[in-house]
Amino acid sequence: MSEIREYLDFEVIKERWNVYDLEDGTKIKTRMMLYNVWLGTDNSGSKKYLCDIRKAEVLLCDPSMQGEKDQTDYTPEQLGQSIEKDACQYTTTSYEPSEYTFGDNARMFIHSNMGRISRTSIFDSGGNRIYSYDLASSPSICQDRLQG
């Protein structure tokens, strides 16, 4: 029998763009968003929040990094083989975790963690350079009223 989930309603307190300015003039904007949240139990039987998180991404490619439009769907291996700059330097110019509340007064914060950013030598269908980067999310809960 599959797990039956008790989905919770939530309110968005904030979902702001986190902005990363690259040394080549390109700007990457990311936003972490809570998609679903439900109550589950851990191995000891205590209640815990589980969730699905989605990310939104915007690339504002500097004109110097634009080129011929390319309709090709590249595989991850092809992207990896086309890296021309392995570790782009960047500055975080804006960062705030996304924040949500639930009906039981608990709060969830979703932090995004930008890792390595690499620039490839290929372009997307809009003529923008394709970048590869590691972006992870880490949710945390302030459990004002969650009881086991």
N, C-alpha and C positions, 0 to 999 in steps of 0.2 A: 504494500500500500504506500502510495506517495505521501509526502509530508503535506499537511494542510496548513496553510499560512494564515495567520490573523494579521491582515494588513492594517496599518495605522494611518490615519490622516495626519497631515503635518502642515505647518505654515512656514513659508519662506520668510526669514528675517532679512537675509542678504545673500546675494549671489553676484559678487562683483568680479570684474575682469582682473586677472593677474597679468601684469605686463612685463615682458622681457625684451630689452633693447640689445640687439646683437652688434658686434663691432663693425659689421659690414653695412649697417644702416637699416637692416630688416628688423621688424618688430613682430614678436609672437605674443598673442593674447590668448589666455586660457581661462576657462571657468569650470569648476566642478559643481555638478548638480545632483541632488538627491532624486532618484527616480522612483524607488519603492522602499518602504521600511516595514518590517514586521517583527513580532516578538518570537523568539525561539528560546531554547534552553541549552545551557552548556552541559558538560559531562557530569557536573554535580547536581544538575536539575534546577539550577538558578536561572531566572529569566534574563535574557539579554536581547539587545536590539541587533537585527541583521538588516542589511540594506543592499540595494543596487545603486551604483553611482555611475553617472554618465559625464562625459566631458565635452565641452564645446571648445573649438579652436579657431582662431583667426590668424592668418599670416598676412602681414602688410609688408610685402617685398619691396625693398629699395629698388628704384629704377636701374641701378647698376647691376642688380642681381637678376634682372629679367632677360628673357631670350625668346626663342622660337616656341610656339605653342606645340605641345606634344600630347596626343590622345592615348598614348600607350599606358596600359595597366602594368606597372612594374611589380615584380615579386619582391619580397623582403631581401632575398639573396641578391637580386639585381641592384636594389637600392644600396645595399651594403658594399657592393663592388664599385659603385659609382661615387663613393665619398671622396671629395677633393680636400676637405678640411675636417679633420676628425674631431677637434674640440674647439668649437667657436667660443670666444670670450663673450660674456653677456653681463648685463646689469639688470637687476630686478628693480624696476621703477615703480611698481605698484603691486602690493600683495595684501590680501585679506582672506581669511578662510570663509567659506560659505557657512551660513548658520541657519538652523531650523529649530522649531519647537513642535512638541507633540502634545496631545490632549492631557497627558499626565504630568505636564510641566517639565518634562525632561527636555534638554537641549542637545542638539548634535552640531558639531563643528566638523567640516570637511577641509582638511589642509591639503594643498597640492605641493608636491615636491619635484621641482625641475632638476633633472640630472644633466647628463652630457647632451650637448646640441652639436650635430654634425651637418655640414652642408654638402649636398651632392652636386654633381656636374649636370644633372638633368632638370628638365622643366615640366611643369604640369600643363593641363589643358588651357590655362589662362596665361601661360608664358612666364609663370613665377617659378623661381628656383625651388626645388624640393629639399626640405630639411628633415632630418631624422633626429628625434629627441626622445628622451625618457622622461615621462611625466607620470608620477605615481600619486595616488590619493591615500590619505589616512584619516578615517573618521574617528572622532572621540565623542563621548557622551558625558554630560553633566546630569547625573541621575538624582534629581531633587526628590522624586517620589517613587522610584521604581523599587518594588519589594519583591522578594523571591517567593 
